[in-house]
Amino acid sequence: MEKIMWDDRYKMGVEAVDRAHAKLFRIVNKLFDLSQDASANQAAYKEGIKYLEAYSMTHFSEEEAYMRSIRYGGYAEHKRIHDNFRNKTLISLKKDLELSGYSSSAVERFVGIMGSWLTEHIMLEDQAIVGKVVRQKKRDLSTQIEIISKTVHHAVKEVLQTETKLVSTEYKGQNIGNGYYCCQYYQMGGGVVLQLLLGVEDVLFLRGIERIPGIRKREMTERDVLHVFGQLFERMGRLFKVETKPEFGPENLLSRDNFRKEFMKGCPCSLLFGTRSGALAFCYRSWKEKKHGGES
């Protein structure tokens, strides 16, 4: 991961809010520096994270007060995102830190997710408050999240041999660190195409690689990466009752930038999961093909 740099792109034009956002950037960057310091101890990590949490909560309250003062129409949804981050994402990330004993790699992962969440939230949700972006209304998938989460959990447990925990139902395409990325397409009938996107942090992904017979005696290949993703997609595809096995090959593998480009096309379901070994992002979208082959 890299530091997040504050610049004019992130400014809303509301001085108090911009000042708070700039300070959050500085706090996250100081935590990043701390994660790179070999002499840092658990107490230092805890103190830094505690300060970041406290300042974030204060900022959320102040930002929500501002939204109420201008009668912002998207207030309820924006507050729900704040609440979800406060009551689910942050709690889950802190639990992972505790389970790891506040290791430097876990702190770096925490900072990476925090930094990415912050930048994406400002650019998409906060900019919408002042009309700099148009916020798109999302489909209500609340009744499906539990089912999807269980499917992902079972797939990861079988293929990667580890337990998952849903960290956020509001994954916004943020960087999960060094990882592997892939997509799969399913023809659902009636011209409907379903796309699944997976991003798996490298340490977690290697748990699946290590289960391939003979892998310890040779270098990992592209075929090995496809094998692990293929197993994950096979199990996750059952959720959508896919009857025919789709084609799957090297063209399905994505770079981090291409994963993000696909994600930015709009995913009505985007979930972030945490494990003891790393993070996993699961997203899906669907569209109806036009007769000439494009998306409708």
C-alpha angles and dihedrals in degrees: 000000000000135000118273112240121212115226141149093282089075097048117113095187092246104115099207093047094044091050091052092048091051090052091050088054090053093049092050091049092050089053089050090053089049092053089055093050110097091199095057116111136205093265091057092049092049093049093049094048091046090054092048091050094048094048092046092054091048090050093049090054093048093046091049090050089053092050090052091048092058093037092239109199094217094053098113094051093043091051090048089057090050091049092048091052092046098044102033117013098043094042092050093047092050091050090053089052092052093048090052093049089243092292116186091246091052091048090049090051090049091050091047093054092043093050094047093046090050096050094044092046092052094046096046110024105024095043087054090063091068095035098253090127131022111240113224118224111240128219114254105252096161092119092052101046094082093051093046091046092053091049092052091045093054093045093051092045092052098042104029098027097228140104121253132207125199106245101176140000088199102065106165102191095273121165112271092192128255106351152132123268133196143160135207132198127210128192104223100184130260090060093295117143122199120202124196120195124197130186117182125185111241099244091051093045092053089062086070093044091053090060093061109106112255095006093125090064097054145032120279113257136199087255089060091052090050090048093058094043090046091056092049094048092046091058096039092048089064088071089069094043093241108185102185123057109240125221113270128185147126091305088069093063114097137200116232090257093050091047088055092047090054091046092051090060085079130274117201089200120042118160133180119207129191130208135172088261101044148298133303128197121204122188137163139184135171138202140176115250119235117230091255090054104260131118118273 
